[in-house]
Amino acid sequence: MDKILFNNIEGIAVGHAESEEGITGCSVVLCHDGATGGVDVRGGAPGTREIALLDSTNLVDKVHAIFLSGGSAFGLDVGTGIMKYLEERNIGFDVKVTRVPIVCGAVLFDLNIGNPKVRPNAEMGYNACLNSNNVMKLSGNVGAGKGATVGKILGTERSMKGGLGTYALQIGDLQVGAMVAVNCLGDVIDPNTGEVIAGVLNKEKNCILSTEEILVKNYDNNKNVFNGNTTIGIIATNGIFDKAQANKIASMAHNGYGRTMRPAHTMFDGDTIFTVATGKVKADINVVGMLSAHVMERAIIEAIKGAEAISNYKCYRDIIE
């Protein structure tokens, strides 16, 4: 297996846009020729756009873009700008009188990091598409990972900086990659080493505690005190799959969340993974599903290790290195 850049996967283009004032941003995967889409939502607090059409029983069988965005539900407006960009290029589902771009996406909560009135909007979505023509940074405080944080069970003042991560592999002609914005409630563990690389900090902010232990000690607390979570990601492959298979690949990719985030898929996370399959290479769904979990796992680690400290939020290098 050879490591490749995520944006080198056949049939996709990747773009980001951010706001320094809002400390927020968005990331988009464009599929100009259309791609089979799938999704699996495991978290209890998701914010999503157009995911019902990815059900294998529904009509539309191709998507033209998937986005990840900050801004909570406000960030769903990013999709409008992406649609404008694609319509201008006559890309979309043919309804005879025009072409309707099929744009799906998911959002995370980062309104408490920068100016909460400055959120990803249609203009930012459009600019992210324009930026797909350039070589972009693929990990750290970029795009949807701009305002991402992790380890928030004791409040944002004890959390750490998360970020955006990517990781992709090529085996023969087959390409499989992941892009993810890591903004989880829990701690992040590198499963290759067992090392806790990000999470809830002690009062001195020099050591990572255990979110799971804190949860267990407060088992009788039913009050919703956890705000601002959700990890959202995209699996991209050049494999040939239908919608049902794309949904299964997204489902299998969630194993990457389970291996790296403890806990994952809580009622306070909106954990969501999309699949885009550009249909170039015949491939076994079991192999692609397995690889999807692996590349998602490594993309999450890249997101944490590539993050940079901002404001009062320490990063991996501040605590571990």
C-alpha positions in Angstrom: 0.0 0.0 0.0 1.3 3.4 -0.9 0.3 6.6 0.9 -1.0 9.3 -1.4 -2.6 12.8 -0.9 -6.3 12.8 -0.3 -6.9 15.3 -3.1 -5.2 13.0 -5.6 -8.0 10.5 -5.5 -9.4 10.2 -9.0 -12.5 12.2 -9.7 -12.5 14.6 -6.7 -11.3 18.1 -5.9 -10.8 19.5 -2.4 -11.1 23.1 -1.3 -11.2 25.0 2.0 -12.2 28.5 3.2 -11.9 30.1 6.7 -12.6 33.1 8.7 -9.9 34.4 11.2 -12.5 36.5 13.0 -15.0 33.7 13.5 -12.2 31.0 13.9 -14.3 28.8 11.7 -14.4 27.4 8.2 -15.6 24.8 5.7 -14.2 22.1 3.5 -15.7 20.7 0.3 -15.1 17.6 -1.8 -16.3 18.3 -5.4 -17.2 15.5 -7.8 -17.7 17.3 -11.1 -18.7 14.2 -13.0 -20.9 13.0 -10.2 -20.2 10.2 -7.7 -22.2 7.6 -5.8 -22.9 8.9 -2.3 -23.5 7.2 1.0 -23.8 8.3 4.7 -24.0 6.9 8.2 -25.0 9.0 11.2 -24.0 7.5 14.6 -24.0 10.5 16.9 -27.1 11.7 18.8 -26.8 15.4 17.8 -26.2 15.7 14.1 -26.6 18.7 11.8 -26.9 17.6 8.2 -28.1 18.5 4.7 -29.7 16.3 2.0 -28.9 13.0 3.6 -32.3 11.4 2.9 -31.6 11.2 -0.8 -28.6 9.0 -0.1 -31.0 6.2 1.0 -30.7 3.4 -1.6 -34.5 3.4 -2.0 -34.5 7.0 -3.2 -34.2 8.3 -6.8 -31.0 10.4 -7.1 -28.0 8.2 -7.5 -25.1 10.8 -7.8 -23.8 13.6 -5.7 -21.8 16.5 -6.9 -20.3 17.8 -3.6 -20.0 16.9 0.0 -19.1 19.6 2.6 -17.9 19.7 6.2 -18.5 23.0 8.0 -18.3 24.8 11.3 -20.9 27.2 12.5 -23.4 24.6 13.9 -26.7 24.7 11.9 -25.9 28.1 10.5 -23.0 26.4 8.6 -25.4 24.5 6.5 -25.7 27.7 4.4 -22.4 26.7 2.9 -24.3 24.4 0.6 -26.0 27.3 -1.1 -22.6 28.7 -2.3 -21.5 25.3 -3.5 -24.7 24.9 -5.5 -24.1 28.3 -7.1 -20.6 27.4 -8.1 -21.7 24.1 -9.6 -24.7 25.5 -11.4 -22.5 28.1 -13.0 -20.6 25.2 -14.5 -23.7 23.3 -15.6 -23.1 20.5 -13.1 -26.0 18.8 -11.5 -29.0 16.5 -11.8 -30.8 17.1 -15.1 -34.4 18.3 -14.5 -34.7 19.5 -18.2 -35.1 23.2 -17.4 -31.8 23.3 -15.5 -29.4 21.1 -13.6 -29.7 20.9 -9.9 -26.4 20.2 -8.1 -26.8 17.6 -5.4 -24.9 18.9 -2.4 -24.8 17.0 0.9 -23.0 18.0 4.1 -22.7 18.1 7.8 -21.7 20.7 10.4 -19.9 20.8 13.8 -20.3 23.3 16.7 -17.5 25.9 17.0 -19.5 29.0 17.8 -17.8 29.5 21.2 -14.3 29.8 19.8 -14.3 33.1 17.8 -16.9 35.7 17.0 -20.2 33.7 17.1 -21.8 36.0 14.6 -19.3 35.2 12.0 -20.2 31.8 10.6 -19.6 29.8 7.4 -22.1 31.0 4.8 -22.8 30.8 1.1 -19.9 33.1 0.2 -17.5 30.9 2.1 -18.8 27.8 0.4 -18.4 29.4 -3.0 -14.8 30.4 -2.1 -14.0 26.9 -0.9 -15.0 25.7 -4.4 -12.8 28.3 -6.0 -9.9 27.3 -3.8 -10.2 23.7 -5.0 -8.1 24.9 -8.0 -5.1 25.4 -5.7 -2.9 23.1 -3.7 -4.4 23.3 -0.2 -3.2 22.5 3.3 -4.8 19.2 4.2 -4.4 19.0 8.0 -4.5 21.2 11.1 -6.3 24.5 11.6 -7.8 24.6 8.2 -11.3 24.4 6.7 -13.9 22.8 8.9 -11.1 22.1 11.4 -10.3 25.8 12.0 -12.3 26.0 15.2 -12.5 22.4 16.2 -11.7 21.4 19.8 -11.7 18.1 21.7 -12.1 16.9 25.3 -15.0 19.1 26.5 -16.6 17.1 29.3 -15.3 19.6 31.9 -16.0 22.7 29.8 -14.3 24.4 26.9 -11.6 25.9 29.3 -10.2 22.4 29.9 -10.4 21.3 26.2 -7.7 21.1 23.6 -7.4 22.1 19.9 -8.7 19.7 17.3 -8.5 20.1 13.6 -8.9 18.7 10.1 -7.0 15.6 9.0 -6.6 13.6 5.8 -5.1 10.3 5.0 -5.2 8.2 1.8 -3.8 5.0 0.4 -3.4 3.4 -3.1 -3.3 -0.4 -3.7 -2.8 -1.0 -7.4 -5.4 1.1 -9.2 -7.6 1.4 -6.1 -7.6 4.6 -4.0 -9.2 5.1 -0.6 -8.9 8.2 1.6 -10.5 10.0 4.5 -11.0 13.7 5.4 -12.3 14.4 8.9 -12.9 17.4 11.2 -12.2 16.2 14.8 -14.4 18.1 17.3 -15.3 15.3 19.7 -16.5 15.2 23.3 -14.1 12.5 24.2 -10.3 11.8 24.2 -8.3 10.9 21.1 -6.1 7.8 21.2 -3.5 6.6 18.7 -4.5 2.9 18.5 -1.0 2.0 17.1 0.7 3.0 20.3 -2.2 3.3 22.9 -1.1 6.9 23.5 -3.7 9.5 24.5 -2.9 12.4 22.2 -5.7 14.8 23.0 -8.6 15.2 25.4 -9.8 16.8 28.7 -7.0 18.6 30.6 -6.4 18.8 34.3 -6.7 22.2 36.1 -3.0 23.0 35.4 -3.5 22.2 31.7 -0.3 20.0 31.6 -1.8 16.5 31.7 -4.7 14.7 29.9 -7.3 13.1 32.1 -9.8 10.3 31.1 -13.2 11.4 29.8 -14.5 7.9 30.2 -13.5 7.8 33.9 -15.2 11.2 34.4 -18.4 9.9 32.8 -18.4 6.8 35.0 -18.0 8.9 38.2 -20.9 11.0 37.2 -23.2 8.2 36.0 -26.2 9.6 37.8 -25.9 13.1 36.2 -28.6 13.4 33.5 -28.1 17.1 33.0 -26.9 18.1 29.5 -23.7 20.0 30.4 -21.8 19.0 27.2 -21.8 21.5 24.4 -20.1 21.9 21.1 -19.1 18.4 19.9 -19.3 16.3 16.7 -16.8 14.7 14.4 -17.7 14.7 10.7 -15.8 13.0 7.9 -15.8 11.9 4.3 -14.5 8.6 2.7 -13.5 9.1 -0.9 -12.7 6.2 -3.2 -12.3 5.6 -7.0 -14.1 2.3 -6.5 -17.3 1.3 -8.3 -20.2 1.0 -5.9 -23.9 1.6 -5.7 -25.7 3.6 -3.0 -26.4 0.7 -0.7 -22.7 -0.3 -0.8 -21.6 3.3 -0.3 -23.7 3.5 2.8 -22.1 0.3 4.1 -18.7 1.7 3.5 -19.6 4.8 5.6 -20.9 2.4 8.3 -17.6 0.4 8.3 -15.6 3.6 8.4 -17.1 4.4 11.8 -14.8 1.7 13.2 -12.1 4.4 12.8 -14.0 6.6 15.1 -14.4 3.8 17.7 -10.7 3.0 17.6 -9.5 6.6 18.2 -12.2 8.5 20.1 -13.3 7.4 23.6 -16.2 7.6 23.9 -17.5 8.0 20.4 -21.1 8.3 19.1 -22.5 9.8 22.3 -25.8 11.7 22.5 -23.7 14.9 22.6 -21.8 14.2 19.4 -23.3 14.4 15.9 -20.8 11.9 14.5 -21.4 11.5 10.7 -19.4 9.9 7.9 -20.1 10.3 4.1 -18.9 8.2 1.2 -18.2 9.3 -2.3 -17.3 6.7 -4.9 -16.2 8.0 -8.3 -16.7 4.7 -10.1 -13.4 4.1 -11.9 -12.1 0.8 -10.5 -13.7 -2.5 -9.6 -13.2 -3.3 -5.9 -14.4 -5.6 -3.2 -16.6 -3.7 -0.7 -15.1 -5.7 2.2 -11.6 -4.5 1.3 -12.7 -0.9 0.8 -14.7 -0.9 4.0 -11.7 -2.2 6.0 -9.4 0.3 4.4 -11.9 3.1 5.0 -11.8 2.4 8.8 -8.0 2.5 8.6 -7.6 5.7 6.7 -10.3 7.4 8.9 -8.4 6.3 12.0 -5.1 7.8 10.6 -6.8 11.0 9.4 -8.1 11.6 12.9 -4.6 11.2 14.2 -3.3 13.6 11.5 -6.0 16.1 12.6 -4.8 16.2 16.2 -1.0 16.1 15.4 -1.4 18.8 12.8 -3.4 21.2 15.0 -1.9 24.4 16.3 -2.7 26.2 19.6 -5.1 29.1 19.5 -6.2 31.5 22.2 -6.5 29.5 25.4 -6.6 26.1 23.6 -3.5 24.0 23.8 -2.5 21.6 21.1 -0.9 18.2 20.9 2.6 19.6 20.7 2.1 21.7 23.8 1.1 18.6 26.0 2.8 15.6 24.4 6.0 16.8 22.8 
